[in-house]
Amino acid sequence: MKRIGIIGGGRFGSSLAVALSEAGVDTLLVDRDREVVQNLSETVSEAVQGDATQDRVLEESGIRDCDAVVVAIGSNVEVSTLATAGCKELGVPWVVAKASSDLHGRVLRRIGADAVVYPDRDMARRLAKSLVSKGAADFFELSEGYSLAEIDALGKWHGKTIAEADIRRETGVTVLCIRRPDPAGPAHPRKVIIPDASETVLPGDKMIIFGKSADIGALASDV
């Protein structure tokens, strides 16, 4: 099983860390906030408090030994840029970085990010390659046999909460976020929602999911 590193324990980073850990993936989390580290310390394989912009912190955290790292910091351009550059300098083979704008994304690419994600706009499309199946789903393999993917919400889920649809038990996948159309029209960016069990699935929703690649492939064929 590969080891995945996550730098930043905000809403995106912590959701990803929990989902990976629940799938049995060896997960390392690095965050400067002691409370975040304490809250996730019993969930992930290892949680380290420290400033990821410091080369010494990155090296001592064990990031170098990760097969892939997700830099889940989008709001602070300087921090995400320095952390991404630090990971590449340490020789991490695959670095995925969260960006807050096109300019931020271009900078991350230029300093070596292997993939850039835009959770507030079009996350999975920018991560993805096409999954060969009846219903195409954009996906990105995080670890051998486990992927992130974007699919259209199934019609049978419309009008139901995540809990009522029982998505995880029925499909084996975890819903990380929902990209919902803006009422103002398709020219506007989709709204990104980090759902809890009470969130109602609506027609037109696109769902970012995590799970076994085989389960995602089976689910995509139903879309």
Secondary structure, 3 states (H helix, E strand, C coil): CCEEEEECCCHHHHHHHHHHHHCCCEEEEEECCHHHHHHHCCCCCEEEECCCCCHHHHHHHCHHHCCEEEECCCCCHHHHHHHHHHHHHCCCCCEEEECCCHHHHHHHHHCCCCEEECCCCCHHHHHCEECCCCCCCEEEEEECCEEEEEEECCHHHCCCEHHHHCHHHHHCCEEEEEEECCCCCCCCCCEEECCCCCCECCCCCEEEEEEEHHHHHHHHCCC
